[in-house]
Amino acid sequence: MLSSAGNRVLTFTFQFSPSLKFSAKTHKEFRPRSHNSSIMNSAFRSSPREAQVNDARFGGTITLEEWQGWGCVSPVPPMVTEVIQDLKLLENNIDAHMVFGGNGGKLQGDFKIQEDKKHRAKYQALGDSEKKFQFFSARQIACRLLGSRGYLCQKCWLPMEDCMCSNIKPCSLWHGIRFWLYMHPKDFLRQNNTGKLLWQLFGVQAATLCLYGISEDEKIMWNAFKDAGKAKVWCLYPNQNIVPRTVQDAFSCQSSADLECTLSSTTRDRPLNFVLIDGTWSNSAAMFRRLKERAKLVWGEEDLPCISLAAGASAMHKLRPQPSWDRTCTAAAAIGVLEELQLLPVCSSHGLDKQAKAVEDALVVLLEALTARRLRMGRSITRKVRHTRNIC
Ligand SMILES: [Zn+2]
């Protein structure tokens, strides 16, 4: 947990239990979730499966249609294509098939042993650290993609037999807001990820996926930030160096004239941009650092405007009691932003409360789908769960 007493910590605790009790602590701040978890690893693991890399539909690589089908907005990153081609080449050269297991992105068996050697050698050979980092991201994404192909629904990232898409009701987000899901590769195509709900609901232009370390994605995001200007970019992150600002602080401390100005210049082309860091708490520090470094390049100062959710009366307490998650989930952060903006008189007419409710409903749908899957697979939802990272 974030221990600094001065920070408001947004923490939701959902437990698997017969009574489906729900609790929400009152002092809250959004922060990416912790990494101590692993209900995912036990609850939603599937049997090892061979990658469908030779599927004729994909021609041994990845098409734009498939790439964007998973929620991405960028062109297919050449580095991801290269990794996939290298994997395929290796499969042709050695007598072992590519087999994935666990949560979809983990190679297994003999192929894994061979591939480990190969990718480590490639990594070492890359000169600069940025290239190494990009390769690291691209490889993880390529593996998750190959391990999920033909197995997960592209839209909801659940196994096809548990697809929940028909229960999601799309909704329009007020055009003055754009969410960015800055997602760690390890969270890409995770069944329990909640960031994906945002673009399922609002569309990829209103809630956009940006994969950490994928330069094509990061470029799109930063171009949008440059166009919008620094005053319209906010990262939901507890910035430990300064007193955290809430949505109220950030937007109501301005004089009404300024605020009118900020919001009246908020148009479809120049929305308020909110970055939600979609990764574990341990990964998020590096993700935030990368955002700050880029901010320095773009705006000449490292300070990236951050906000925290006040959220005592967050939407979440109204959520119907549901099984299990702990800490914050990414979609809950979006709910918090929408609800807190709704409280500002200048924002009250944009229907943000209804949009927050739509996210809430989608979260419930996801939880029900995950619970149904767990039950179908013969896993109790009443079992004492030590690690509660079920949804993130
Ligand atoms: Zn689906």
Residues whose N, C-alpha, C, O or C-beta is under 5 A from the ligand:
A	BS01	ZN	C153 K155 C156 C163 M164 C165
